[in-house]
Amino acid sequence: MKHSKVIFSDTLCLFIICLVVTFAVAGTRAAFKDRIAKQEWTQTQSVMSELIEADEFEEVKVPGENQAFKALDTAGDTLGYLFVTKAYGYGSDVSVMSAISEGEVVGIDILDASNETPGLGQNVTKKEFADQFAGLVGAPEVVKNTPSGENQVEAVTGATKSSNAVAKSVEEALALFEQVTASEN
């Protein structure tokens, strides 16, 4: 009987501790949500500025879970568009930001490939791989050997699924570019 009282009190104590910690974390998140959102936007703008130098970025509505931004100069003229898209790789979604101007990929940045295989799939985040997408004007084709044709990119060795996920994300960004520019004209 005494043993069951000890177990009950220990369980109750652990439950109360978990409850207090949960509310403390949730309360902290709620208290700092504006600051967190501001930091996330600053980080997003930093990545966008590396891809297209612009004075201002304006959000554009696109279908689905994708995000889109219009890059503007000081006069308000459009310099290009940035799209955040994702596709499933080997272990999870690979999130990519693609910068497109006049139908041509200016550059890409891999935002998240953290759940891809370390040492293989995560290599899609390397600059050498991402740089291959600059200048593409159509859907990228992933090849295992040195690219010989238009719109071809060389897959990361041992990470074809991750490489294809990036290519699919860029292809989706190009399709969104066509939709956005057609709706603005």
OpenMM code with the backbone's topology and positions (N, CA, C; nanometers):
from openmm import Vec3, app, unit

residues = "MET LYS HIS SER LYS VAL ILE PHE SER ASP THR LEU CYS LEU PHE ILE ILE CYS LEU VAL VAL THR PHE ALA VAL ALA GLY THR ARG ALA ALA PHE LYS ASP ARG ILE ALA LYS GLN GLU TRP THR GLN THR GLN SER VAL MET SER GLU LEU ILE GLU ALA ASP GLU PHE GLU GLU VAL LYS VAL PRO GLY GLU ASN GLN ALA PHE LYS ALA LEU ASP THR ALA GLY ASP THR LEU GLY TYR LEU PHE VAL THR LYS ALA TYR GLY TYR GLY SER ASP VAL SER VAL MET SER ALA ILE SER GLU GLY GLU VAL VAL GLY ILE ASP ILE LEU ASP ALA SER ASN GLU THR PRO GLY LEU GLY GLN ASN VAL THR LYS LYS GLU PHE ALA ASP GLN PHE ALA GLY LEU VAL GLY ALA PRO GLU VAL VAL LYS ASN THR PRO SER GLY GLU ASN GLN VAL GLU ALA VAL THR GLY ALA THR LYS SER SER ASN ALA VAL ALA LYS SER VAL GLU GLU ALA LEU ALA LEU PHE GLU GLN VAL THR ALA SER GLU ASN".split()
positions = [
    Vec3(0.0821, -0.1188, 0.0000),
    Vec3(0.0000, 0.0000, 0.0000),
    Vec3(0.0865, 0.1252, 0.0000),
    Vec3(0.1884, 0.1247, 0.0857),
    Vec3(0.2785, 0.2397, 0.0926),
    Vec3(0.3523, 0.2597, -0.0391),
    Vec3(0.3874, 0.1514, -0.1048),
    Vec3(0.4582, 0.1564, -0.2321),
    Vec3(0.3719, 0.2228, -0.3396),
    Vec3(0.2435, 0.1937, -0.3430),
    Vec3(0.1548, 0.2532, -0.4436),
    Vec3(0.1352, 0.4022, -0.4183),
    Vec3(0.1405, 0.4469, -0.2921),
    Vec3(0.1302, 0.5902, -0.2615),
    Vec3(0.2528, 0.6639, -0.3135),
    Vec3(0.3672, 0.6019, -0.3009),
    Vec3(0.4912, 0.6624, -0.3494),
    Vec3(0.4875, 0.6746, -0.5015),
    Vec3(0.4428, 0.5706, -0.5689),
    Vec3(0.4326, 0.5733, -0.7146),
    Vec3(0.3339, 0.6807, -0.7578),
    Vec3(0.2196, 0.6878, -0.6889),
    Vec3(0.1188, 0.7882, -0.7228),
    Vec3(0.1729, 0.9297, -0.7028),
    Vec3(0.2409, 0.9546, -0.5923),
    Vec3(0.2927, 1.0900, -0.5671),
    Vec3(0.4036, 1.1259, -0.6654),
    Vec3(0.4869, 1.0285, -0.6994),
    Vec3(0.5919, 1.0539, -0.7987),
    Vec3(0.5316, 1.0838, -0.9360),
    Vec3(0.4290, 1.0092, -0.9722),
    Vec3(0.3609, 1.0300, -1.1005),
    Vec3(0.2942, 1.1663, -1.1030),
    Vec3(0.2273, 1.2027, -0.9957),
    Vec3(0.1613, 1.3330, -0.9863),
    Vec3(0.2636, 1.4456, -0.9955),
    Vec3(0.3759, 1.4302, -0.9275),
    Vec3(0.4830, 1.5312, -0.9314),
    Vec3(0.5377, 1.5466, -1.0736),
    Vec3(0.5626, 1.4352, -1.1417),
    Vec3(0.6134, 1.4390, -1.2782),
    Vec3(0.5121, 1.5036, -1.3728),
    Vec3(0.3843, 1.4720, -1.3549),
    Vec3(0.2787, 1.5313, -1.4359),
    Vec3(0.2753, 1.6829, -1.4180),
    Vec3(0.2842, 1.7287, -1.2966),
    Vec3(0.2805, 1.8735, -1.2684),
    Vec3(0.4021, 1.9428, -1.3296),
    Vec3(0.5183, 1.8817, -1.3192),
    Vec3(0.6396, 1.9396, -1.3774),
    Vec3(0.6236, 1.9510, -1.5295),
    Vec3(0.5750, 1.8450, -1.5941),
    Vec3(0.5550, 1.8479, -1.7395),
    Vec3(0.4539, 1.9547, -1.7790),
    Vec3(0.3484, 1.9681, -1.7026),
    Vec3(0.2462, 2.0682, -1.7302),
    Vec3(0.3031, 2.2095, -1.7191),
    Vec3(0.3784, 2.2363, -1.6143),
    Vec3(0.4382, 2.3692, -1.5933),
    Vec3(0.5362, 2.4017, -1.7063),
    Vec3(0.6203, 2.3072, -1.7438),
    Vec3(0.7182, 2.3302, -1.8501),
    Vec3(0.6481, 2.3556, -1.9835),
    Vec3(0.5442, 2.2789, -2.0124),
    Vec3(0.4688, 2.2982, -2.1371),
    Vec3(0.4091, 2.4376, -2.1437),
    Vec3(0.3454, 2.4810, -2.0346),
    Vec3(0.2867, 2.6153, -2.0330),
    Vec3(0.3936, 2.7239, -2.0388),
    Vec3(0.5089, 2.6990, -1.9785),
    Vec3(0.6175, 2.7978, -1.9830),
    Vec3(0.6697, 2.8146, -2.1257),
    Vec3(0.6882, 2.7037, -2.1969),
    Vec3(0.7358, 2.7109, -2.3351),
    Vec3(0.6313, 2.7781, -2.4245),
    Vec3(0.5052, 2.7380, -2.4090),
    Vec3(0.3978, 2.7977, -2.4898),
    Vec3(0.3832, 2.9460, -2.4588),
    Vec3(0.3939, 2.9819, -2.3327),
    Vec3(0.3832, 3.1231, -2.2937),
    Vec3(0.4971, 3.2061, -2.3487),
    Vec3(0.6178, 3.1506, -2.3469),
    Vec3(0.7331, 3.2213, -2.4011),
    Vec3(0.7167, 3.2418, -2.5505),
    Vec3(0.6721, 3.1386, -2.6190),
    Vec3(0.6503, 3.1487, -2.7643),
    Vec3(0.5453, 3.2553, -2.7951),
    Vec3(0.4371, 3.2574, -2.7184),
    Vec3(0.3310, 3.3566, -2.7400),
    Vec3(0.3798, 3.4978, -2.7088),
    Vec3(0.4586, 3.5108, -2.6028),
    Vec3(0.5074, 3.6430, -2.5625),
    Vec3(0.6035, 3.7029, -2.6653),
    Vec3(0.6781, 3.6172, -2.7346),
    Vec3(0.7789, 3.6653, -2.8279),
    Vec3(0.7440, 3.6389, -2.9736),
    Vec3(0.6165, 3.6098, -3.0043),
    Vec3(0.5797, 3.5730, -3.1408),
    Vec3(0.6079, 3.6841, -3.2416),
    Vec3(0.5876, 3.8109, -3.2030),
    Vec3(0.6157, 3.9211, -3.2959),
    Vec3(0.7648, 3.9322, -3.3235),
    Vec3(0.8450, 3.9166, -3.2202),
    Vec3(0.9906, 3.9238, -3.2367),
    Vec3(1.0406, 3.8070, -3.3216),
    Vec3(0.9842, 3.6881, -3.2997),
    Vec3(1.0219, 3.5698, -3.3766),
    Vec3(0.9854, 3.5895, -3.5240),
    Vec3(0.8641, 3.6392, -3.5488),
    Vec3(0.8195, 3.6641, -3.6868),
    Vec3(0.9098, 3.7667, -3.7549),
    Vec3(0.9497, 3.8700, -3.6832),
    Vec3(1.0378, 3.9728, -3.7400),
    Vec3(1.1742, 3.9131, -3.7753),
    Vec3(1.2289, 3.8286, -3.6881),
    Vec3(1.3580, 3.7650, -3.7153),
    Vec3(1.3490, 3.6697, -3.8342),
    Vec3(1.2376, 3.5955, -3.8436),
    Vec3(1.2196, 3.5046, -3.9571),
    Vec3(1.2107, 3.5835, -4.0879),
    Vec3(1.1397, 3.6973, -4.0877),
    Vec3(1.1274, 3.7801, -4.2083),
    Vec3(1.2636, 3.8392, -4.2458),
    Vec3(1.3408, 3.8822, -4.1472),
    Vec3(1.4745, 3.9360, -4.1727),
    Vec3(1.5625, 3.8293, -4.2371),
    Vec3(1.5549, 3.7061, -4.1880),
    Vec3(1.6330, 3.5960, -4.2447),
    Vec3(1.5884, 3.5670, -4.3883),
    Vec3(1.4567, 3.5677, -4.4119),
    Vec3(1.4035, 3.5438, -4.5461),
    Vec3(1.4510, 3.6524, -4.6421),
    Vec3(1.4444, 3.7785, -4.5986),
    Vec3(1.4902, 3.8893, -4.6835),
    Vec3(1.6391, 3.8786, -4.7139),
    Vec3(1.7156, 3.8317, -4.6183),
    Vec3(1.8597, 3.8151, -4.6388),
    Vec3(1.8865, 3.7149, -4.7509),
    Vec3(1.8157, 3.6022, -4.7486),
    Vec3(1.8327, 3.5009, -4.8533),
    Vec3(1.7864, 3.5572, -4.9877),
    Vec3(1.6718, 3.6278, -4.9876),
    Vec3(1.6208, 3.6851, -5.1122),
    Vec3(1.7187, 3.7863, -5.1708),
    Vec3(1.7798, 3.8685, -5.0853),
    Vec3(1.8747, 3.9705, -5.1311),
    Vec3(1.9995, 3.9092, -5.1925),
    Vec3(2.0374, 3.7905, -5.1475),
    Vec3(2.1524, 3.7220, -5.2068),
    Vec3(2.1206, 3.6738, -5.3479),
    Vec3(1.9935, 3.6429, -5.3731),
    Vec3(1.9536, 3.5915, -5.5038),
    Vec3(1.9205, 3.7028, -5.6029),
    Vec3(1.8488, 3.8064, -5.5574),
    Vec3(1.8151, 3.9222, -5.6412),
    Vec3(1.8334, 4.0470, -5.5561),
    Vec3(1.9220, 4.1348, -5.5991),
    Vec3(1.9404, 4.2604, -5.5265),
    Vec3(1.8205, 4.3500, -5.5545),
    Vec3(1.7449, 4.3796, -5.4497),
    Vec3(1.6251, 4.4617, -5.4636),
    Vec3(1.6130, 4.5532, -5.3430),
    Vec3(1.5347, 4.6586, -5.3596),
    Vec3(1.5132, 4.7519, -5.2495),
    Vec3(1.3974, 4.7083, -5.1611),
    Vec3(1.3068, 4.6306, -5.2191),
    Vec3(1.1881, 4.5896, -5.1444),
    Vec3(1.1369, 4.4560, -5.1979),
    Vec3(1.0775, 4.3781, -5.1092),
    Vec3(1.0158, 4.2520, -5.1476),
    Vec3(0.8700, 4.2555, -5.1049),
    Vec3(0.7839, 4.2218, -5.1991),
    Vec3(0.6398, 4.2269, -5.1751),
    Vec3(0.5826, 4.0868, -5.1946),
    Vec3(0.5049, 4.0408, -5.0970),
    Vec3(0.4479, 3.9064, -5.1075),
    Vec3(0.3404, 3.9018, -5.2160),
    Vec3(0.3391, 3.7910, -5.2895),
    Vec3(0.2428, 3.7674, -5.3964),
    Vec3(0.1679, 3.6386, -5.3604),
    Vec3(0.0379, 3.6384, -5.3778),
    Vec3(-0.0421, 3.5197, -5.3472),
    Vec3(-0.0274, 3.4161, -5.4581),
    Vec3(0.0005, 3.2923, -5.4174),
    Vec3(0.0082, 3.1794, -5.5096),
    Vec3(-0.0669, 3.0621, -5.4483),
    Vec3(-0.1134, 2.9684, -5.5305),
    Vec3(-0.1907, 2.8564, -5.4770),
    Vec3(-0.1061, 2.7586, -5.3952),
    Vec3(-0.1726, 2.6884, -5.3058),
    Vec3(-0.1061, 2.5844, -5.2269),
    Vec3(-0.0238, 2.6407, -5.1134),
    Vec3(0.0712, 2.5607, -5.0693),
    Vec3(0.1581, 2.5974, -4.9574),
    Vec3(0.2794, 2.6794, -5.0012),
    Vec3(0.2910, 2.7051, -5.1289),
    Vec3(0.4064, 2.7786, -5.1813),
    Vec3(0.3992, 2.9253, -5.1400),
    Vec3(0.5144, 2.9901, -5.1428),
    Vec3(0.5228, 3.1336, -5.1167),
    Vec3(0.5863, 3.2002, -5.2374),
    Vec3(0.5485, 3.3262, -5.2592),
    Vec3(0.6067, 3.4016, -5.3703),
    Vec3(0.6265, 3.5459, -5.3281),
    Vec3(0.7329, 3.6060, -5.3803),
    Vec3(0.7649, 3.7452, -5.3506),
    Vec3(0.8084, 3.8138, -5.4794),
    Vec3(0.7702, 3.9392, -5.4921),
    Vec3(0.8103, 4.0214, -5.6059),
    Vec3(0.9253, 4.1091, -5.5581),
    Vec3(1.0349, 4.1091, -5.6325),
    Vec3(1.1508, 4.1932, -5.6014),
    Vec3(1.1352, 4.3251, -5.6760),
    Vec3(1.1393, 4.4366, -5.6014),
    Vec3(1.1170, 4.5689, -5.6592),
    Vec3(1.2367, 4.6598, -5.6374),
    Vec3(1.2593, 4.7510, -5.7348),
    Vec3(1.3633, 4.8525, -5.7158),
    Vec3(1.3006, 4.9766, -5.6524),
    Vec3(1.3793, 5.0823, -5.6371),
    Vec3(1.3294, 5.2032, -5.5704),
    Vec3(1.2146, 5.2695, -5.6452),
    Vec3(1.2089, 5.2531, -5.7779),
    Vec3(1.1021, 5.3118, -5.8582),
    Vec3(0.9756, 5.2260, -5.8578),
    Vec3(0.9831, 5.1075, -5.7955),
    Vec3(0.8688, 5.0180, -5.7922),
    Vec3(0.8609, 4.9237, -5.9102),
    Vec3(0.9660, 4.9229, -5.9927),
    Vec3(0.9693, 4.8323, -6.1073),
    Vec3(1.0073, 4.6911, -6.0612),
    Vec3(0.9496, 4.5918, -6.1248),
    Vec3(0.9754, 4.4521, -6.0896),
    Vec3(1.1092, 4.4066, -6.1465),
    Vec3(1.1938, 4.3549, -6.0581),
    Vec3(1.3244, 4.3018, -6.0989),
    Vec3(1.3187, 4.1507, -6.1214),
    Vec3(1.2240, 4.0866, -6.0559),
    Vec3(1.2095, 3.9417, -6.0658),
    Vec3(1.1190, 3.8908, -5.9559),
    Vec3(1.1102, 3.7602, -5.9474),
    Vec3(1.0248, 3.6956, -5.8479),
    Vec3(1.1049, 3.5885, -5.7752),
    Vec3(1.0647, 3.5648, -5.6511),
    Vec3(1.1258, 3.4596, -5.5710),
    Vec3(1.0144, 3.3671, -5.5244),
    Vec3(1.0377, 3.2373, -5.5382),
    Vec3(0.9378, 3.1378, -5.5018),
    Vec3(0.9969, 3.0390, -5.4035),
    Vec3(0.9213, 3.0079, -5.2989),
    Vec3(0.9598, 2.9047, -5.2035),
    Vec3(0.8695, 2.7853, -5.2312),
    Vec3(0.9302, 2.6781, -5.2789),
    Vec3(0.8582, 2.5561, -5.3135),
    Vec3(0.9280, 2.4386, -5.2473),
    Vec3(0.8601, 2.3259, -5.2441),
    Vec3(0.9247, 2.2069, -5.1878),
    Vec3(0.8758, 2.0823, -5.2585),
    Vec3(0.9606, 1.9810, -5.2559),
    Vec3(0.9287, 1.8509, -5.3136),
    Vec3(0.9917, 1.7445, -5.2248),
    Vec3(0.9344, 1.6255, -5.2284),
    Vec3(0.9827, 1.5170, -5.1432),
    Vec3(1.1106, 1.4574, -5.2002),
    Vec3(1.2119, 1.4498, -5.1159),
    Vec3(1.3395, 1.3910, -5.1548),
    Vec3(1.3491, 1.2476, -5.1070),
    Vec3(1.4568, 1.2147, -5.0373),
    Vec3(1.4750, 1.0784, -4.9882),
    Vec3(1.4112, 1.0589, -4.8518),
    Vec3(1.4277, 1.1591, -4.7629),
    Vec3(1.3782, 1.1439, -4.6265),
    Vec3(1.2662, 1.2372, -4.5895),
    Vec3(1.2488, 1.3435, -4.6628),
    Vec3(1.1437, 1.4413, -4.6312),
    Vec3(1.1380, 1.5446, -4.7435),
    Vec3(1.0612, 1.6511, -4.7186),
    Vec3(1.0536, 1.7586, -4.8163),
    Vec3(1.1843, 1.8371, -4.8192),
    Vec3(1.2248, 1.8750, -4.9391),
    Vec3(1.3389, 1.9639, -4.9591),
    Vec3(1.2805, 2.0980, -5.0006),
    Vec3(1.3099, 2.2017, -4.9234),
    Vec3(1.2554, 2.3346, -4.9475),
    Vec3(1.3583, 2.4200, -5.0224),
    Vec3(1.3111, 2.4845, -5.1317),
    Vec3(1.4010, 2.5592, -5.2191),
    Vec3(1.3441, 2.6980, -5.2461),
    Vec3(1.4300, 2.8002, -5.2433),
    Vec3(1.3918, 2.9338, -5.2880),
    Vec3(1.4552, 2.9548, -5.4246),
    Vec3(1.3694, 2.9831, -5.5233),
    Vec3(1.4158, 3.0044, -5.6605),
    Vec3(1.3913, 3.1488, -5.7007),
    Vec3(1.4931, 3.2140, -5.7555),
    Vec3(1.4804, 3.3504, -5.8066),
    Vec3(1.4693, 3.3421, -5.9581),
    Vec3(1.3637, 3.4052, -6.0120),
    Vec3(1.3391, 3.3991, -6.1558),
    Vec3(1.3141, 3.5401, -6.2077),
    Vec3(1.3814, 3.5736, -6.3158),
    Vec3(1.3633, 3.7032, -6.3803),
    Vec3(1.3521, 3.6802, -6.5300),
    Vec3(1.2480, 3.7340, -6.5897),
    Vec3(1.2239, 3.7235, -6.7336),
    Vec3(1.2270, 3.5778, -6.7815),
    Vec3(1.1719, 3.4874, -6.7011),
    Vec3(1.1624, 3.3471, -6.7392),
    Vec3(1.2883, 3.2663, -6.7203),
    Vec3(1.3919, 3.3265, -6.6660),
    Vec3(1.5200, 3.2583, -6.6463),
    Vec3(1.5504, 3.2480, -6.4980),
    Vec3(1.5989, 3.1307, -6.4555),
    Vec3(1.6380, 3.1117, -6.3159),
    Vec3(1.7660, 3.1921, -6.2911),
    Vec3(1.7565, 3.2869, -6.1980),
    Vec3(1.8726, 3.3693, -6.1631),
    Vec3(1.9616, 3.2930, -6.0657),
    Vec3(1.8995, 3.2190, -5.9763),
    Vec3(1.9720, 3.1403, -5.8777),
    Vec3(1.8738, 3.0726, -5.7836),
    Vec3(1.9272, 2.9777, -5.7059),
    Vec3(1.8435, 2.9099, -5.6072),
    Vec3(1.9191, 2.9018, -5.4753),
    Vec3(1.8435, 2.8812, -5.3688),
    Vec3(1.9018, 2.8566, -5.2374),
    Vec3(1.8217, 2.7430, -5.1745),
    Vec3(1.8908, 2.6415, -5.1260),
    Vec3(1.8244, 2.5297, -5.0597),
    Vec3(1.7996, 2.5730, -4.9153),
    Vec3(1.6723, 2.5927, -4.8815),
    Vec3(1.6367, 2.6406, -4.7485),
    Vec3(1.6413, 2.5302, -4.6442),
    Vec3(1.5987, 2.4092, -4.6837),
    Vec3(1.5969, 2.2995, -4.5871),
    Vec3(1.6104, 2.1655, -4.6576),
    Vec3(1.7140, 2.0952, -4.6218),
    Vec3(1.7337, 1.9567, -4.6643),
    Vec3(1.7878, 1.8784, -4.5454),
    Vec3(1.7505, 1.9235, -4.4257),
    Vec3(1.8081, 1.8691, -4.3031),
    Vec3(1.7708, 1.7239, -4.2757),
    Vec3(1.6616, 1.6756, -4.3334),
    Vec3(1.6227, 1.5369, -4.3106),
    Vec3(1.6684, 1.4429, -4.4217),
    Vec3(1.7476, 1.4944, -4.5136),
    Vec3(1.8061, 1.4089, -4.6160),
    Vec3(1.9282, 1.3383, -4.5563),
    Vec3(1.9751, 1.2360, -4.6211),
    Vec3(2.0850, 1.1556, -4.5684),
    Vec3(2.2117, 1.2405, -4.5515),
    Vec3(2.2673, 1.2468, -4.4287),
    Vec3(2.3909, 1.3229, -4.4083),
    Vec3(2.5041, 1.2663, -4.4945),
    Vec3(2.5804, 1.3549, -4.5554),
    Vec3(2.6929, 1.3127, -4.6383),
    Vec3(2.6546, 1.2753, -4.7797),
    Vec3(2.5249, 1.2593, -4.8055),
    Vec3(2.4782, 1.2282, -4.9415),
    Vec3(2.3730, 1.3304, -4.9824),
    Vec3(2.2485, 1.3080, -4.9412),
    Vec3(2.1386, 1.3958, -4.9801),
    Vec3(2.1555, 1.5390, -4.9342),
    Vec3(2.2168, 1.5583, -4.8192),
    Vec3(2.2382, 1.6945, -4.7702),
    Vec3(2.3400, 1.7707, -4.8538),
    Vec3(2.4099, 1.7020, -4.9413),
    Vec3(2.5051, 1.7692, -5.0298),
    Vec3(2.4365, 1.8571, -5.1338),
    Vec3(2.3040, 1.8452, -5.1487),
    Vec3(2.2336, 1.9340, -5.2420),
    Vec3(2.2404, 2.0787, -5.1934),
    Vec3(2.2755, 2.0991, -5.0679),
    Vec3(2.2860, 2.2353, -5.0148),
    Vec3(2.4177, 2.3025, -5.0537),
    Vec3(2.5076, 2.2276, -5.1127),
    Vec3(2.6376, 2.2847, -5.1515),
    Vec3(2.6218, 2.3797, -5.2702),
    Vec3(2.7020, 2.4843, -5.2685),
    Vec3(2.6973, 2.5897, -5.3701),
    Vec3(2.7188, 2.5348, -5.5113),
    Vec3(2.8092, 2.4381, -5.5262),
    Vec3(2.8394, 2.3829, -5.6581),
    Vec3(2.7147, 2.3224, -5.7233),
    Vec3(2.6325, 2.2562, -5.6441),
    Vec3(2.5108, 2.1969, -5.6987),
    Vec3(2.4088, 2.3059, -5.7318),
    Vec3(2.3853, 2.3967, -5.6398),
    Vec3(2.2854, 2.5026, -5.6592),
    Vec3(2.3210, 2.5935, -5.7765),
    Vec3(2.4486, 2.6196, -5.7965),
    Vec3(2.4918, 2.7093, -5.9053),
    Vec3(2.4557, 2.6562, -6.0442),
    Vec3(2.4352, 2.5246, -6.0567),
    Vec3(2.4014, 2.4664, -6.1866),
    Vec3(2.2658, 2.5140, -6.2396),
    Vec3(2.1789, 2.5611, -6.1492),
    Vec3(2.0433, 2.5996, -6.1889),
    Vec3(2.0370, 2.7405, -6.2477),
    Vec3(2.1379, 2.8220, -6.2223),
    Vec3(2.1391, 2.9583, -6.2762),
    Vec3(2.1428, 2.9532, -6.4288),
    Vec3(2.0543, 3.0300, -6.4905),
    Vec3(2.0492, 3.0385, -6.6355),
    Vec3(1.9496, 2.9438, -6.7014),
    Vec3(1.8897, 2.8545, -6.6238),
    Vec3(1.7919, 2.7626, -6.6827),
    Vec3(1.6668, 2.8391, -6.7247),
    Vec3(1.6092, 2.7997, -6.8375),
    Vec3(1.4870, 2.8644, -6.8859),
    Vec3(1.3717, 2.7650, -6.8975),
    Vec3(1.3959, 2.6417, -6.8640),
    Vec3(1.2926, 2.5387, -6.8688),
    Vec3(1.3106, 2.4424, -6.7539),
    Vec3(1.2236, 2.3431, -6.7493),
    Vec3(1.2287, 2.2436, -6.6426),
    Vec3(1.3652, 2.1757, -6.6393),
    Vec3(1.4283, 2.1723, -6.5235),
    Vec3(1.5606, 2.1088, -6.5145),
    Vec3(1.5506, 1.9567, -6.5273),
    Vec3(1.6495, 1.9002, -6.5942),
    Vec3(1.6596, 1.7556, -6.6079),
    Vec3(1.7845, 1.7119, -6.5317),
    Vec3(1.7668, 1.6203, -6.4374),
    Vec3(1.8785, 1.5719, -6.3575),
    Vec3(1.9431, 1.4547, -6.4311),
    Vec3(2.0740, 1.4650, -6.4521),
    Vec3(2.1500, 1.3589, -6.5185),
    Vec3(2.2620, 1.3137, -6.4253),
    Vec3(2.3060, 1.1894, -6.4436),
    Vec3(2.4099, 1.1346, -6.3565),
    Vec3(2.5513, 1.1666, -6.4035),
    Vec3(2.5652, 1.2052, -6.5312),
    Vec3(2.6962, 1.2388, -6.5864),
    Vec3(2.7021, 1.3877, -6.6147),
    Vec3(2.8132, 1.4329, -6.6648),
    Vec3(2.8302, 1.5739, -6.6977),
    Vec3(2.7204, 1.6183, -6.7934),
    Vec3(2.6497, 1.7259, -6.7610),
    Vec3(2.5403, 1.7729, -6.8477),
    Vec3(2.5903, 1.8051, -6.9879),
    Vec3(2.5128, 1.7591, -7.0867),
    Vec3(2.5507, 1.7864, -7.2252),
    Vec3(2.4414, 1.8617, -7.2995),
    Vec3(2.3236, 1.8710, -7.2395),
    Vec3(2.2120, 1.9370, -7.3067),
    Vec3(2.1633, 2.0580, -7.2289),
    Vec3(2.0687, 2.1260, -7.2914),
    Vec3(2.0094, 2.2449, -7.2307),
    Vec3(1.9243, 2.2053, -7.1100),
    Vec3(1.9286, 2.2856, -7.0052),
    Vec3(1.8496, 2.2668, -6.8831),
    Vec3(1.8837, 2.1386, -6.8080),
    Vec3(2.0046, 2.0868, -6.8267),
    Vec3(2.0468, 1.9693, -6.7524),
    Vec3(2.1353, 2.0101, -6.6348),
    Vec3(2.1182, 1.9375, -6.5240),
    Vec3(2.2027, 1.9574, -6.4058),
    Vec3(2.2542, 1.8203, -6.3619),
    Vec3(2.3760, 1.8189, -6.3132),
    Vec3(2.4360, 1.6933, -6.2689),
    Vec3(2.3918, 1.6623, -6.1271),
    Vec3(2.3402, 1.5414, -6.1060),
    Vec3(2.2942, 1.4975, -5.9744),
    Vec3(2.4106, 1.4889, -5.8768),
    Vec3(2.3800, 1.5074, -5.7519),
    Vec3(2.4788, 1.4861, -5.6469),
    Vec3(2.5024, 1.3352, -5.6386),
    Vec3(2.6274, 1.2939, -5.6354),
    Vec3(2.6619, 1.1523, -5.6326),
    Vec3(2.5954, 1.0830, -5.5146),
    Vec3(2.5214, 0.9776, -5.5424),
    Vec3(2.4558, 0.8996, -5.4381),
    Vec3(2.3299, 0.9635, -5.3827),
    Vec3(2.2835, 1.0707, -5.4453),
    Vec3(2.1667, 1.1416, -5.3924),
    Vec3(2.0734, 1.1842, -5.5055),
    Vec3(2.0377, 1.0896, -5.5894),
    Vec3(1.9524, 1.1220, -5.7039),
    Vec3(1.8145, 1.1698, -5.6593),
    Vec3(1.7575, 1.1076, -5.5565),
    Vec3(1.6238, 1.1483, -5.5104),
    Vec3(1.6257, 1.2910, -5.4563),
    Vec3(1.7277, 1.3248, -5.3821),
    Vec3(1.7395, 1.4605, -5.3282),
    Vec3(1.7613, 1.5605, -5.4415),
    Vec3(1.8446, 1.5237, -5.5382),
    Vec3(1.8699, 1.6097, -5.6541),
    Vec3(1.7420, 1.6314, -5.7338),
    Vec3(1.6641, 1.5243, -5.7520),
    Vec3(1.5368, 1.5353, -5.8235),
    Vec3(1.4369, 1.6216, -5.7471),
    Vec3(1.4399, 1.6165, -5.6146),
    Vec3(1.3499, 1.7002, -5.5341),
    Vec3(1.3794, 1.8478, -5.5581),
    Vec3(1.5062, 1.8830, -5.5641),
    Vec3(1.5442, 2.0221, -5.5922),
    Vec3(1.4970, 2.0608, -5.7328),
    Vec3(1.5201, 1.9731, -5.8288),
    Vec3(1.4789, 2.0006, -5.9671),
    Vec3(1.3277, 2.0184, -5.9764),
    Vec3(1.2507, 1.9347, -5.9068),
    Vec3(1.1047, 1.9469, -5.9079),
    Vec3(1.0604, 2.0779, -5.8454),
    Vec3(1.1293, 2.1199, -5.7397),
    Vec3(1.0971, 2.2475, -5.6752),
    Vec3(1.1222, 2.3639, -5.7696),
    Vec3(1.2326, 2.3593, -5.8422),
    Vec3(1.2645, 2.4656, -5.9385),
    Vec3(1.1645, 2.4622, -6.0537),
    Vec3(1.1271, 2.3439, -6.0989),
    Vec3(1.0281, 2.3312, -6.2052),
    Vec3(0.8943, 2.3919, -6.1609),
    Vec3(0.8558, 2.3658, -6.0374),
    Vec3(0.7317, 2.4239, -5.9850),
    Vec3(0.7418, 2.5759, -5.9774),
    Vec3(0.8575, 2.6269, -5.9383),
    Vec3(0.8785, 2.7720, -5.9322),
    Vec3(0.8648, 2.8340, -6.0713),
    Vec3(0.9193, 2.7680, -6.1737),
    Vec3(0.9062, 2.8180, -6.3106),
    Vec3(0.7594, 2.8203, -6.3547),
    Vec3(0.6832, 2.7183, -6.3166),
    Vec3(0.5401, 2.7148, -6.3497),
    Vec3(0.4654, 2.8264, -6.2769),
    Vec3(0.5007, 2.8495, -6.1508),
    Vec3(0.4379, 2.9582, -6.0745),
    Vec3(0.4720, 3.0939, -6.1348),
    Vec3(0.5958, 3.1078, -6.1834),
    Vec3(0.6364, 3.2323, -6.2483),
    Vec3(0.5452, 3.2611, -6.3678),
    Vec3(0.5208, 3.1579, -6.4476),
    Vec3(0.4333, 3.1751, -6.5641),
    Vec3(0.2933, 3.2160, -6.5210),
    Vec3(0.2408, 3.1550, -6.4155),
    Vec3(0.1074, 3.1877, -6.3660),
    Vec3(0.1007, 3.3320, -6.3156),
    Vec3(0.1993, 3.3705, -6.2350),
    Vec3(0.1994, 3.5039, -6.1755),
    Vec3(0.2127, 3.6115, -6.2820),
    Vec3(0.3066, 3.5936, -6.3737),
    Vec3(0.3271, 3.6960, -6.4773),
    Vec3(0.2078, 3.7027, -6.5724),
    Vec3(0.1436, 3.5889, -6.5994),
    Vec3(0.0245, 3.5899, -6.6867),
    Vec3(-0.0911, 3.6625, -6.6190),
    Vec3(-0.1048, 3.6487, -6.4883),
    Vec3(-0.2152, 3.7137, -6.4168),
    Vec3(-0.1912, 3.8636, -6.4007),
    Vec3(-0.0656, 3.9075, -6.4070),
    Vec3(-0.0338, 4.0501, -6.3926),
    Vec3(-0.0463, 4.1256, -6.5242),
    Vec3(-0.0461, 4.0557, -6.6356),
    Vec3(-0.0536, 4.1215, -6.7669),
    Vec3(-0.1956, 4.1396, -6.8133),
] * unit.nanometer
topology = app.Topology()
chain = topology.addChain("A")
for resn in residues:
    res = topology.addResidue(resn, chain)
    for name in ("N", "CA", "C"):
        topology.addAtom(name, app.Element.getBySymbol(name[0]), res)
